[in-house]
Amino acid sequence: MKIRAYPEMYLNHAQAALGDAFDYAVNTCGLSGEDFANMLANGSVGQRIETGDPACVAGKSGIELAGDVIHEATGKTQFPPPHERMERSREYWIGWAAAYYQWFSNRRFSELLQALPYQDMERLYPTLHEADLSKFVEIADRRVREVFHETNLKRIRTLVGCTQAELAERSGVGLRSIQMYEQRQKEINKAGAETVYRLARSLGCSVEDLLEK
C-alpha cells in the first residue's frame, strides 16, 4: 500500500479546488500561471496540501485557496469576485493534474515544477487534457526522476521522517546496507525478499514501492 498524505476520498475535492485556484488566480486576478504556481510551491498553502491538512484538501474552495496563496505572497487582501466558468480552462486542468500527481507521488509541488515547469504543462494541455491522467503522471514522473536521482528507499524514508539509523533499528537491516541501497552501491531490486519486506514494513509502504524501475 502506497503512503498518501491524505485519503483518496478527499482527492476529487483537492483536485477541483486547486483547479479552481489556478483558474481564478490567472483568469480573474490576472496573475501569470508561472507566478501563481511558484507562490503555491513556495508557500505554506502548498505545504499544507502536501501534508494532507484537512482544511486545505477538503475544507476550502479553490477561490479561498487562491486568496490564501496570493495574500501570503503579496499581502493583498482584496480580490475580485470570481467569474462564472462554463467549461474547464487550461489553467484549471493544470491545477487539477498537479494536485493528482502530488497526491499520487508524494512529491512536493516545488519538485514537480522544477522538473516540469508551468510552461511545459501548458504545452501538454492540448494533447493530454482529454486523456486519462495516467498519461500526465507518466510524463511528470519520468521528468521528476530525471531531475531527482534519489532512490525510492531514500524518498520514502525522508517522507516519513525516519533517519537511516532509526530505520536500521526498526527493520533489523544493517545501517551500512541501507546506506549502500540509498547510494546505489547495492541494488535493492537484488536484495533478499526478507530484507525488502522488513524495510517496507518499517516504512509503512509496500515492497513494490521500494523497488526501482
C-alpha positions in Angstrom: 0.0 0.0 0.0 1.4 3.4 -1.0 1.9 6.1 1.5 -0.5 9.0 1.0 -0.7 12.4 2.7 -4.5 12.1 2.8 -7.2 9.6 1.9 -8.4 9.1 -1.6 -11.9 10.1 -0.6 -10.6 13.8 -0.5 -8.7 13.7 -3.7 -11.5 14.8 -6.0 -12.1 17.9 -3.8 -8.4 18.7 -3.7 -8.1 18.4 -7.4 -11.2 20.6 -8.1 -10.1 23.2 -5.5 -6.6 23.5 -6.9 -8.0 23.6 -10.5 -10.3 26.5 -9.4 -7.5 28.2 -7.6 -5.3 28.3 -10.7 -8.2 29.3 -12.9 -9.2 32.2 -10.6 -5.6 33.4 -10.0 -4.8 33.6 -13.7 -8.1 34.4 -15.4 -9.7 36.6 -12.8 -6.8 38.0 -10.7 -4.6 38.5 -13.7 -1.5 36.6 -12.4 0.7 34.6 -14.7 0.4 30.9 -14.2 4.1 30.6 -13.5 3.9 33.2 -10.8 0.9 31.6 -9.0 2.5 28.1 -9.3 5.6 29.4 -7.6 3.6 31.1 -4.9 1.9 27.8 -4.2 5.0 25.7 -4.3 7.0 28.1 -2.0 4.3 29.0 0.5 2.5 27.4 3.4 -0.7 26.5 1.5 1.2 24.2 -0.8 3.0 22.6 2.1 -0.3 22.1 3.9 -1.8 20.3 0.9 1.4 18.2 0.7 1.0 17.1 4.3 -2.8 16.5 4.0 -4.1 19.4 6.1 -7.9 18.8 6.0 -8.6 22.5 5.9 -6.7 22.7 2.5 -7.6 19.4 0.9 -11.2 19.3 1.9 -12.3 22.4 3.8 -11.7 25.3 1.4 -12.9 26.2 -2.0 -10.4 27.0 -4.8 -11.2 30.7 -4.5 -10.3 30.6 -0.8 -7.1 28.7 -1.5 -6.1 31.2 -4.2 -6.8 34.1 -1.9 -4.6 32.5 0.8 -1.8 31.8 -1.6 -1.8 35.4 -3.0 -2.2 37.0 0.4 0.7 35.2 1.8 3.0 36.0 -1.1 1.9 39.7 -1.7 0.0 40.9 1.4 -3.0 41.6 -0.8 -6.4 41.3 1.0 -8.9 42.5 -1.7 -9.8 40.2 -4.6 -12.2 40.4 -7.5 -15.4 38.3 -7.5 -15.0 35.0 -9.4 -16.3 34.7 -12.9 -18.8 32.1 -13.9 -17.0 29.4 -15.8 -18.9 27.4 -18.4 -16.1 24.9 -19.1 -12.7 23.9 -17.6 -9.9 26.2 -18.6 -6.3 25.2 -19.4 -5.3 26.7 -16.0 -8.0 24.5 -14.3 -6.6 21.4 -15.9 -3.0 22.3 -14.8 -4.1 22.7 -11.2 -6.3 19.6 -11.3 -3.5 17.5 -12.8 -0.8 18.8 -10.5 -2.9 18.1 -7.4 -3.4 14.5 -8.6 0.3 14.0 -9.3 1.3 15.4 -5.9 -1.1 13.0 -4.2 -0.1 10.1 -6.3 3.7 10.6 -6.0 4.0 12.3 -2.6 6.4 14.7 -4.3 6.5 18.4 -3.4 4.9 20.9 -5.8 8.3 22.6 -5.9 9.9 19.3 -7.2 7.2 18.9 -9.9 7.7 22.5 -11.1 11.4 22.1 -11.1 11.1 19.0 -13.3 8.1 20.1 -15.3 7.8 23.9 -15.4 4.4 25.6 -15.7 5.1 26.4 -19.3 5.7 22.8 -20.1 2.4 21.8 -18.5 0.7 24.4 -20.7 2.3 22.7 -23.8 0.9 19.4 -22.6 -2.6 20.7 -22.3 -3.7 20.3 -26.0 -2.8 16.7 -26.2 -3.5 15.5 -22.6 -6.5 17.4 -21.3 -8.9 14.8 -22.6 -6.6 11.8 -21.9 -6.5 9.6 -18.9 -4.5 11.2 -16.1 -2.1 8.3 -16.1 -0.6 9.9 -19.3 0.3 13.1 -17.4 1.6 11.1 -14.4 3.8 9.0 -16.7 5.4 12.1 -18.3 5.7 14.0 -15.0 7.2 11.0 -13.2 9.8 10.5 -15.9 10.8 14.1 -15.8 11.0 14.2 -12.0 13.1 11.0 -11.9 15.5 12.6 -14.4 16.0 15.6 -12.1 15.9 13.9 -8.7 18.0 10.8 -8.6 17.3 9.6 -5.1 16.2 6.0 -4.7 12.6 5.2 -3.6 14.0 4.0 -0.3 15.5 7.4 0.5 12.5 9.3 -0.8 10.0 7.3 1.3 12.3 7.2 4.4 12.6 11.0 4.2 8.9 11.4 3.6 8.0 9.6 6.8 10.7 11.5 8.8 12.9 8.5 9.6 16.7 8.6 9.8 18.8 5.9 8.4 19.8 4.8 11.9 16.2 4.7 13.0 15.2 2.6 10.0 18.1 0.2 10.7 16.9 -0.2 14.3 13.2 -0.7 13.4 13.8 -3.1 10.5 16.8 -5.0 11.7 18.6 -4.3 8.4 22.1 -3.1 8.8 22.8 0.6 8.7 25.6 0.2 6.1 23.3 -1.8 3.9 20.6 0.9 4.0 23.3 3.5 3.1 24.5 1.4 0.2 21.0 0.9 -1.1 20.3 4.6 -1.0 23.6 5.4 -2.7 23.0 2.7 -5.3 26.2 0.9 -4.3 23.9 -2.1 -3.9 20.8 -2.7 -5.9 17.7 -3.0 -3.7 16.0 -5.0 -6.5 18.6 -7.7 -5.9 18.2 -7.7 -2.1 16.7 -10.7 -0.4 12.9 -10.7 -0.1 13.0 -10.7 3.7 15.3 -7.6 3.7 13.0 -5.6 1.4 9.9 -6.8 3.4 11.4 -5.6 6.7 12.2 -2.2 5.2 8.8 -1.8 3.7 7.0 -2.8 6.9 9.1 -0.4 8.9 8.2 2.5 6.5 4.5 1.6 6.1 4.7 1.0 2.4 4.6 -1.9 0.0 7.6 -3.9 -1.2 6.9 -2.6 -4.7 7.2 1.0 -3.6 10.8 0.4 -2.7 11.8 -1.3 -5.9 13.5 0.7 -8.7 12.0 0.8 -12.2 
